Amino acid sequence: METQISPIQLILAIPSLVCLVIAWVSMFKQGKTGLGIASILLTFLCGIGGLITFVWGWMNGNVSPKVMIVWTLLTVASVLVSAFGV
């Protein structure tokens, strides 16, 4: 069975990517250079870097709460769109 990305998922993925980059920039601004580089590499190599960045962003308010709320809503909406096959 082939998996296809719907236009709605693509529309949700672009701002989600922006939130990911904002979180990476926040890592570097807080002096977490090693974690930032590891997250970037792991995102492109195996995909888990985005999850690490997402969890790190929520911990102790490392990233702006507005950015994290938007990123969470985008993730939930993407999962729902995928589950319902829209």
Residue frames relative to the residue before (quaternion, step in Angstrom):
aa qw qx qy qz dx dy dz
M 1.0000 0.0000 0.0000 0.0000 0.00 0.00 0.00
E 0.3295 -0.7703 0.5225 0.1585 3.51 -0.84 1.04
T 0.2870 -0.7452 0.5763 0.1737 3.55 -1.02 0.80
Q 0.0878 -0.7941 0.6007 0.0293 3.54 -0.87 0.98
I 0.3590 -0.7066 0.5666 0.2256 3.53 -1.11 0.72
S 0.3224 -0.7529 0.5420 0.1883 3.56 -0.72 1.05
P 0.6388 -0.5280 0.3828 0.4083 3.59 -1.18 0.39
I 0.6091 0.5492 -0.3564 0.4475 3.59 1.09 -0.63
Q 0.6508 0.5059 -0.3208 0.4665 3.60 0.97 -0.79
L 0.6336 0.5233 -0.3279 0.4661 3.57 1.05 -0.73
I 0.6421 0.5154 -0.3146 0.4723 3.57 1.01 -0.82
L 0.6777 0.4704 -0.2876 0.4865 3.61 1.05 -0.70
A 0.6488 0.5521 -0.3211 0.4137 3.60 1.07 -0.67
I 0.6283 0.5692 -0.3521 0.3966 3.60 0.98 -0.73
P 0.7073 0.4029 -0.2982 0.4985 3.68 0.75 -0.81
S 0.5805 0.5662 -0.3783 0.4464 3.59 1.15 -0.48
L 0.6314 0.5194 -0.3168 0.4808 3.56 1.07 -0.75
V 0.6199 0.5323 -0.3361 0.4684 3.59 1.05 -0.75
C 0.6453 0.5100 -0.3170 0.4722 3.61 0.98 -0.82
L 0.6209 0.5382 -0.3326 0.4628 3.59 1.04 -0.76
V 0.6743 0.4836 -0.2980 0.4719 3.58 0.89 -0.89
I 0.6175 0.5332 -0.3447 0.4643 3.61 1.03 -0.73
A 0.6546 0.5005 -0.3099 0.4743 3.58 1.00 -0.80
W 0.6246 0.5250 -0.3399 0.4677 3.60 1.01 -0.74
V 0.6473 0.5113 -0.3184 0.4672 3.59 0.91 -0.90
S 0.6370 0.5261 -0.3215 0.4626 3.57 1.02 -0.80
M 0.6026 0.5526 -0.3550 0.4533 3.60 1.05 -0.70
F 0.7002 0.4667 -0.2756 0.4647 3.55 0.82 -0.99
K 0.6382 0.5301 -0.3300 0.4504 3.61 1.03 -0.73
Q 0.7075 0.4368 -0.2584 0.4919 3.59 1.10 -0.65
G 0.5788 -0.6287 0.3581 0.3761 3.58 1.26 0.21
K 0.5059 0.6346 -0.4280 0.3978 3.59 1.20 0.34
T 0.0092 0.8608 -0.5077 0.0337 3.56 0.83 1.06
G 0.6577 0.5164 -0.3122 0.4510 3.58 0.90 -0.88
L 0.6685 0.4870 -0.2901 0.4815 3.55 0.96 -0.90
G 0.6350 0.5369 -0.3249 0.4505 3.57 1.03 -0.77
I 0.6745 0.4772 -0.2898 0.4830 3.57 0.89 -0.93
A 0.6521 0.5100 -0.3187 0.4616 3.59 0.94 -0.85
S 0.6563 0.5121 -0.3150 0.4558 3.59 0.95 -0.83
I 0.6471 0.5091 -0.3214 0.4676 3.58 0.95 -0.83
L 0.6818 0.4856 -0.2939 0.4614 3.58 0.84 -0.95
L 0.6883 0.4799 -0.2880 0.4615 3.58 0.90 -0.90
T 0.5853 0.5582 -0.3775 0.4508 3.60 1.13 -0.51
F 0.7444 0.4053 -0.2296 0.4784 3.57 0.86 -0.92
L 0.6909 0.4859 -0.2928 0.4482 3.61 1.06 -0.59
C 0.8479 0.0043 0.0265 0.5295 3.60 0.80 -0.90
G 0.5763 -0.6522 0.3514 0.3451 3.59 1.25 0.08
I 0.5915 0.6057 -0.3755 0.3771 3.61 1.15 -0.27
G 0.5105 0.6658 -0.4129 0.3544 3.60 1.21 -0.30
G 0.6155 0.5460 -0.3421 0.4538 3.58 1.09 -0.65
L 0.6481 0.5055 -0.3096 0.4781 3.57 1.03 -0.79
I 0.6326 0.5203 -0.3267 0.4716 3.58 0.98 -0.82
T 0.6662 0.4988 -0.2951 0.4694 3.57 0.93 -0.90
F 0.6340 0.5381 -0.3224 0.4523 3.58 1.01 -0.83
V 0.6779 0.4716 -0.2892 0.4841 3.59 0.87 -0.93
W 0.6504 0.5165 -0.3183 0.4570 3.58 0.92 -0.88
G 0.6400 0.5490 -0.3214 0.4310 3.59 1.01 -0.79
W 0.6939 0.4603 -0.2760 0.4801 3.59 1.04 -0.73
M 0.6063 0.5841 -0.3592 0.4026 3.59 1.10 -0.59
N 0.8742 -0.0615 0.0133 0.4815 3.57 -0.87 1.06
G 0.6028 -0.6073 0.3593 0.3724 3.61 1.06 0.62
N 0.1713 0.8257 -0.5205 0.1339 3.58 1.00 0.77
V 0.7524 0.2088 -0.1212 0.6129 3.58 1.14 -0.65
S 0.6742 -0.4995 0.3562 0.4111 3.57 -1.18 0.56
P 0.5111 -0.6665 0.4425 0.3141 3.61 -0.83 0.92
K 0.6037 0.5597 -0.3621 0.4373 3.61 1.06 -0.64
V 0.6534 0.5057 -0.3082 0.4715 3.57 0.95 -0.88
M 0.6872 0.4876 -0.2936 0.4514 3.58 0.88 -0.90
I 0.6327 0.5150 -0.3393 0.4684 3.60 1.02 -0.72
V 0.6492 0.5022 -0.3187 0.4740 3.60 0.93 -0.86
W 0.6563 0.5135 -0.3136 0.4553 3.59 0.92 -0.91
T 0.6484 0.5132 -0.3132 0.4671 3.58 1.00 -0.81
L 0.6658 0.4978 -0.3044 0.4651 3.58 0.90 -0.89
L 0.6394 0.5161 -0.3228 0.4697 3.58 1.02 -0.77
T 0.6505 0.5138 -0.3121 0.4642 3.58 0.99 -0.81
V 0.6573 0.4977 -0.3064 0.4757 3.58 0.93 -0.89
A 0.6599 0.5054 -0.3109 0.4609 3.58 0.92 -0.89
S 0.6446 0.5240 -0.3177 0.4572 3.58 1.01 -0.78
V 0.6458 0.5084 -0.3149 0.4747 3.57 1.00 -0.82
L 0.6594 0.5088 -0.3057 0.4615 3.58 0.96 -0.86
V 0.6420 0.5109 -0.3201 0.4737 3.59 0.95 -0.85
S 0.6623 0.5012 -0.2988 0.4700 3.56 0.96 -0.85
A 0.6699 0.5115 -0.3038 0.4441 3.60 0.93 -0.88
F 0.7449 0.3920 -0.2228 0.4918 3.57 0.97 -0.79
G 0.4364 -0.7487 0.4214 0.2673 3.58 1.30 0.04
V 0.2885 0.7754 -0.5135 0.2276 3.56 1.06 0.68
